[in-house]
Every structure is written in C-alpha cells, then in structure tokens.
C-alpha cells in the first residue's frame, strides 16, 4: 500500500494532471491511495469569496470560472461540480445575510476546493482506464477536535478510515485538508494540511511509504530564494524534519510527521515538475549523510515577548504562572530563553497575544518586539559537533547582525536565533556559507 499526496501546483493544469496520471499508473502494483489538495489558486478564491460575501457582496463568479476552466481543459463535463457550486452559492448568500465570517464558516467554505478537486482527478483516472473513486475524508471518518483552522485527528480516525477505504472500488482519491468534528462541523487541518491527511492515511492503512508530490525536489540546505546554490538533502530523520517543518521549511506541513513516526513509515518528498529527481526521504534513523548540519530554516513575522520581574528570583512557580497565561489564551510559544529575572519567548501567531500581554502585566513588566525573524540551524549530528555554536555566532558577528534571543536545547538538534527581520537573509546566507560551503 502506497499513499501519494498531490499539492495544488501538481494539479494546476492539464499538463501537471497528465503527469499525475502517469505516476499513478506506474505505481498501480503498489496499490496507491491518492490524497489531493485543491487545484492551484482555488482555496484563495474561496476565502476571498467568503470575505466578500460577509461584506454583503456574494459572488461565485471567480470560483466557478476557475473550476469550469480546469474541467474543460481536462475534457470533463463542468456539471461534475454543479452540486458543490450550488451549495457554495447558498453559503455565500447566507454569509451575506449574516454579515459576519466565523472560523466555522471559513472551514466550510475552504473545504470545497478539495471536494471538487477529487471528483475531477477520479474522473480523469477513469477516462484513462484506471478505476478510481472520489472519497470525502470527513464522510469516510476523519474525525477531529473542534479547533477550526488547525484541527487534529481523534484516535478513532484511523480505524474509521481503514474500514471505509477497504470498501472503495479502484484507486481511492481522498480529499486532503479537511475533516469533521464530533458535532458534525466541517474542520480543516490548516493550510497545506493535505500533507497531514496523507500521513494520517499512511498510519491508518499501514502504508509502506508516503509520497508527498510538490513543486520542489525535496528538502534543501536552505531556502533557494535566499541561497540560490542551496544543496539537496538526500535523507533526514523524523526529528530533523519536524524541526524544519515547524521553523519555516515549506515542503512539509508542521504536523505531518507524527502519524508516520508512530508507525515508522518513510515519507518521501518528490517533484511533479521533475519526477525523475530522487527527492528527500524522511525516515526513523539517519542515512549515510555525515554532515553536522542538515538545513537552515527561517521564518519571519515573529513577535518577541520579554517578561521581567524581580519576584521570579528564588520563587518557585513563577514560570508555571507565566506559561499558564499563554495556555489560557491558546497562544503557542516557539523559543524560550531565561535569565535570573526575565523570560523571553517568541510567538509566530499574534492571535490572542494582546490578551496574554495584558494578563502578564498584572505581575511583571512586559515589552514586545513585533518585527523579528527566527533562524534555526537544524541537524541531529550537531550534538557531537564541537565548536559549531562558535562558528554560528562568529558568522553572525562578522555579518554585523544583532542577536535578539538565543535558544539551544539539551538535545542540540536545533539552534535558534532571533534577529531583526531586515537582516534575516544576511544571516541565512552567512550561516550557509560557513556550514555548507
């Protein structure tokens, strides 16, 4: 059993979809299960349509035009998605009457991209004499918690999906990105959540491998938009992949790895634009690669919160009090650095942060920087590499970049540095030059 996930760019036009069909045909002996994102650009059109509808301007035109153009290019009848477009039109009109857009309704709207895409891909496969059936993941039993926009699967999901897919005729073509909570509301797993769906299915079906087909040839040693000569990474461990995903790498979704870890399933990152490229395989243990550092990731839009209080000196429970505030407002912390009288944390999603700051100010002095970038140097062999931290800080110093915060945990898989956003690219280039070139 093999799970193959195709992203929006892999399904963006007829040429790309022809490649998908050829890839599926070549893997038929391995009993493939497909996971599909929405066609390129459709999710953005859906969300913009929802916003316009809530503002009193319901208009399905842009979504309909894009979907019908894709279907005609594939020589499919546009009526294939008429029922979905009719339901979507009703939703837009309802949003216009309500005059507001909730996380719940956003998830309902966003899910239509995947719902329509799997119908088109299954129909194309059948036209090419490959038996296939479109499967809605939420209807097949992908049950999640109720956190709209970033839901996670419940334990019963895996048995549900295994049971449902055993009854499917031909190649199952499953919607990525979406599920349903226990109350029956549609939920989504976050943008790029189709990767997550793929490994959820991989675990449910005890797949031999999960292939993530995207528009890049695997993981590189840095973002090629920052470092044009970044090198491909042949293999990396689950721990390294998880760190890279969380700290800015775009090729995998942050939550993707965990279901694969639980069953020891390899995850391979491949490129539909260059199917012959070997890509990157993510696996339980390190391959033959001997490099100390695997890759450098970065993300901007970081908020740096500094909490100072003389009362934390010698006082047990102060840290618990600080992080209880973050937990209460559901704000996720990335980096943590402490001293005798201060705690510094970084946060990449500002939602809920103003309330956190207000609560923290009841027992401490709080300052915040809203424009920063986090650069992460990642590699499991870093823990055996003497002098590596010195090289990192020497390179940053020679580039003349101020360091706003540092975190280097006991496992030493990830060295995190927060720097001013305007110097992020300089730092990544300087570190890549020292560590890889």
Buried (B, 14 or more C-beta within 10 A) or exposed (E): BBBBBBBBBBBBBEEBBEBBBEBBBEBEEBEBBBBBBBBBBBBBBBBEBBBBBBEEEBBBEBBBEBBBEBBEEBEBEBEBBEEBBEEBBEBBEEBBEEEEBEBBBBBBBBBBBBBBBBBBBBBBBBEEEBEBBBBBBBEBBBBBBEBBBBBBBBEEBBEBBBEBBEEBEEBBBBBBBBBBBEEEBBBBBBBBBBBBBBBBBBBBBEBEBBBBBBBBBBBBBBBEEBBEEBBBBBBBBBBBBBBBBBBBBBBBBBBBBBBBBEBEBBBBBBBBBEBEBBBBBBBEEBEEEEBBBBBBBBBBBBBBBBBBBEEBEEEEEBBEBBBEBBEEBEBBBBBBBBEEBBBBBBBBEBEBBEBBBEBBEEBBEBEBBEEBBBBBBBBBBBEEBEEBBEBBBEBBEEBEBEBBBBBBEEEBBBBBBBBBBEBBBBBBBBBBEBBBE
